[in-house]
């Protein structure tokens, strides 16, 4: 999932395709959808997978490109037939190759980098498939559950002080203990971000944040989080976010209520370019999964 698999060979009984004639033949998967694109057409399907078999489901959408000269041979019909068959086919996947076998054809694809068909179908936007997200329970001082994409690994570090309360971090980079050892001239342990540098297109999410309200997430409510009005501020990176190479930071805080029954939730994201649109989109989806028990 999340990869662009480009066709490198196609075998049928007594026939092997020169896949170079079809440089745009490729397939991509999320946990729910498969999409294929040929040199002039493509389709989006649901599918299920169990063991070493996948079963294409119904077609959700189709598309057509402007076509060049018509090619002769089993491609693209043989590839289309596999994904429109609605019958189980065998698959094998490694880091570099994907092989799909039906009774009549064998398709071999190579890993050609990051998925990109979401330009055709928004359903394929990276991390949009909430069915593949992992549920995380509520933990103090962030008393709300949420779901996260599998690629965003959690770091269950808790840091509490008079001005800051962090429940955990999520990120695309391997985290480390954000608190350094105390120094002779600095007896207090200093805590900072749990990474030294964001990777390209990376994100670091902080669950929790400043205890006081002067955290930058201010102004009229412009969204709802866990059923509560909330403020979202999207700005150029500052402070710790800028120090780890972030280009943008998004700050979110729910509004308190007079009764105190609704906890104030704070969550922020530090994003590194050059493409910050993808993690931004995923972060805003994560916000919609946040839930407080009994609310």
N, C-alpha and C positions, 0 to 999 in steps of 0.2 A: 504494500500500500504506500501511496505517496510517491511512487516512482513512475517514470515514463518508460514503457517497455516497447522498444522498436523492433519490428520484424526483421530477422536476419535470414531465416530459411523456412521453406514450406515444402513438405513432402506428402505426396499422395502415391497411390499405386502406380509405379512406373514414371513418376514425374517429380522433379525437384526444381523449385522456382529460383531464379536469380532475383533475390530480394532487392537488389540494387535498382531494379526497374520500378519498385514501389517504395521510394524512400520515406513516404509519409505514413506507411502502414504501421500502426502502433496501438497499444492498449494500455489502459490505466485502471486502477482499482481503489475504491475506498472499502470500508467494512460492509457497506450496503450496496454499492453500485459498481458496475463495470462499464467502461466506455471504450469504444474503438473508433479509430479514424483511418480511413483509407485514402487513396489519392484523390477521391472526389466525393466521398460520402462517409457517414459515420452514424453511430447510434449510442444511446445511453440505456442500459438495462439494469434491473435489479438482479441479484444473484444470491445463492447460498453456497456455503462451503462446509465440508465435513471430511476430516481425514485428508486423503490425497485427491479428493474429487470436488469439483465445483459444478454447480448447476445454474446455467443462465436462466433468468426469469423474464418477466414481461418487459417489453420496450417502453421506456418512459418518454423518450424523445428521439427524433432523428434529425439529421441535417444533410445538406448537400453543398458541395463546393462547385465552383466552375471547373469542369473537367477538360483535360487535354485529350490527346489521341487515345482511343479505346485500346486497352491492352488485351492480348489474347492469352488464355490459359486459366488455370484454376483460381488465380488470384484476380480480383478480390472475392469471388463467389465462395471459395472454400473457407476463407477466414470468416466471412459473414455467416455462413451456414453453421459454423461452430457456435457462435455466440447467439444465434437465433434458434438454436435447436431445442432449447428447453429440456435437454437431456443431459445427464451427468457426463463430464469429461474428466480425464485424469490430468493433474498438473504437478510439476516439480519446480521448485524455486530455490535459487541460490542468490548470493549477493550480486551476481553478474548476469544470470540467465533465468528465464522463465520458459518452461516447455509445457505445451498443452497438447494432449493426445486424445483424439476421438477415434472411432473405428475406421474412419476414412482418411484422416489427415493428421499430420504432426506439425505444429507451429513452434518455432523457436524464436524467442525474443531476447534482446540484450538490454541491460539496464542503461538507459540513456540519460539519466539524471532526474531532476526533480519534476514531478507531475505538473502539467500545464493545461490540461483540458478544461479546467475551470473557467478558462476564457470563453468556452462554448457553453458550459453547463455550470451554473453557480452551485449546484448540488455537490460538485466535486471540489469546491474551494478547500484548500488544505485545512484539515482539522474541523471541517464543518460537520462531519459525520458524528453526531453526539452518541450514536450507538457504540462507538469505539472508545468513548471517553471513560475514565476511571472515576468511580465515586470516592470522595474523601469525606470522612465524618467531621463534625464540628469539634474544635479543640480550642481551649482558652489560650490566648485572649481573643480568638476569632470564633465566636459562638455560632457558627453557621456551617452547614455542609455545602459542598460544591462538587462539580465534576471538572476534570482536567483532561486535556489530550495526553495520550500515552507518551508523546515525545517530550512533554514538559515534566521533568522529574522533580518530585518534592524533596525538600530538605527540612525535616521537622525540628528546626532550631527555634527555641523560645528565648526571647530577650525582653526583659521588663526593666524599666527605669522610671524615673519621675516624669520624663517627657516622651517616652517611646515604649510601645508594646507590640512586639512582633511575634506572631504565632508560628509562621513557617514561610519558606520561600519556595517558589517554583521557577524552573529555568530550563533553558536549552543547553546550558553549559554545566559541567561537573562542579558542584558546589564544594566549599570547604568551610571549616569553622570560621565564622566572621569575627570572632573575638581573639585578638592577639594577647600574648602573655604580658603581664604587668612589668613595667620597667622600673629601675631604682628611682628615677626621677618622676615616674608616672605610676604611682601605686595602683591606680584604678585600671582595670582591664578595659582596653579600648576595643570597641566593636564597630565594624564597618560592613560593607557588602560581602556576601559569601563567595564572590569570584573576583579575580583581578581584572579581567577584561572580557567583555561580551564578544562572542563570535559574530561574524557577518550574518545579518538577518536574525540575530539572536534576541532573546527577551529574558528579563529577570522580573518576576512578579513577587511582590511583598504583601503578605496577608497580615494586616495590622499596620501600624504606623504611628505618627505623632499623636500623643494623647490630647494635645490642645487643638483648637479649631483653626489656628493660623497655619494650616498645612498646605495652603495653595488650592485646595479643593473647595472653592467658595463660589458664591453667586446663587442665582435662582436654580431650583431643581430642574434638571434637564433629562433625567431618566429615572427609572425605578429599579431598585435592587432589593431582592428578598421582600418584595411587596411594599417597600418604603420609598418615599421620594429621596433622591440622591443627587449630589452635585458631581459632575465630571469636568475636569480641567485637562486639556491637552496642550502641552507647551514644550518649548525647547528644554532639553535636559539641563538640570542644575545639580549642584551638590554631589552626593555619592553617585547618582546616575551618570552625570558628566564625567566623573572620575574613572568610571569603568568603561568609558567609550560610548555611552548612550547618546543618541541623537535627539530622542523625544522621550518625555515621560508623561504618563497619564495618571492622574490622581483622582480617586473616587472616595466619597464619604457620604453615608446615609444621614438623613436628618434625625436628630433626637426628637423625642416627643415629651410632652409635659409630664406624663405619668412615669416615664423611665422604663416602661414595659418593653420597649423596642431598643435593643442594644445598638449603639452607633458602630457601624462597620466601616473599616478603612481598608482600602486595597489599592495598590499602585503597580504600574508596569513601566519598566525602563526598556526602551527599544533601540536597537542598533540597526543602521542601514546596511546596504543601500536600499533594500526593500522593506520598509516598515509597515506596509499595508497589510501583509499577511499576518504578522503577529498582532497587529492592531485589531484586525477582524476577529482573530481567535480570542483575544483578551475580552472583547466586548461580548462574545458568545459565552465565555466563562462567567461573566457578570450575571447573565440571565439564568445560570444554573444555581446560583447561590440561594440557599433556603435556610430559614430559621425554624427550628422545631416548634410546632404548634401555631405557626403563623400562616 
